[in-house]
Amino acid sequence: MTPSRLFLTGIEAEGRHGANPGEKDQAQRFVVDLDVEVDVTSDDLEGTSDYRMLIRTAREVVAGRSFDLLESVATAVAEAVAARPGVVRATAIVHKPAAARASELQGVAAAATVEPGG
């Protein structure tokens, strides 16, 4: 097996996350970046972790669950991606663009790294 890393950036999804009153009333835009270490056993899709499934997994977590903290969203995405076949380690960075504008910042994001079973 050969370890390799996939970098998937700019995965857009809508979700209902936030600790402030009203933040969960309507879906908000989130952007996920993934850094995923995978085992590569051959030169075909069956020999690695299909990045389309990793993208779908990230979007499903953001859209399908609700959290107060951005850190919790990042952890949930990293855990779900780490559970995919062939994944050795997953780091999810979740950006909340609306929070950056409201705080007059260039960006607000949280990151989490998870290993399968860890």
C-alpha positions, -999 to +999 in steps of 0.1 A: +000+000+000+011+035-008-001+064+013-013+094-006-031+126+003-061+141-013-068+179-010-104+187-017-112+225-014-142+246-017-169+220-010-200+241-006-230+230+015-259+246+034-266+238+070-283+250+102-254+256+126-248+283+152-249+292+188-266+326+185-303+331+185-318+328+150-287+313+134-304+279+129-337+294+116-325+293+080-298+273+062-265+291+059-236+286+035-206+266+047-174+258+028-154+226+036-118+219+028-106+183+032-071+169+037-075+132+035-047+106+037-057+074+019-041+040+012-036+034-026-035-002-035-038+000-073-043+025-102-081+023-102-110+036-081-113+004-062-077+009-050-083+041-032-110+062-016-132+079-043-130+116-038-166+120-051-178+100-021-157+121+003-173+152-011-208+137-008-200+126+028-189+162+038-220+177+023-244+152+039-229+159+074-232+197+070-268+195+056-281+166+077-271+175+113-272+207+134-246+219+158-240+250+179-202+251+174-183+253+142-157+231+159-184+204+163-193+206+126-156+201+117-153+171+140-184+155+126-173+160+090-138+146+098-153+116+116-176+108+087-149+111+061-124+091+083-150+063+084-150+059+046-131+029+031-094+034+025-091+066+046-062+066+070-067+102+084-090+130+076-088+167+084-119+189+078-117+226+078-152+242+079-156+279+070-186+299+078-185+329+054-215+348+070-197+348+104-166+364+089-187+392+073-206+398+106-173+400+125-155+421+099-129+393+094-115+377+063-126+343+075-139+322+104-131+285+103-126+255+125-105+223+118-105+188+132-084+158+124-096+122+129-082+087+123-106+058+119-114+043+152-098+073+170 
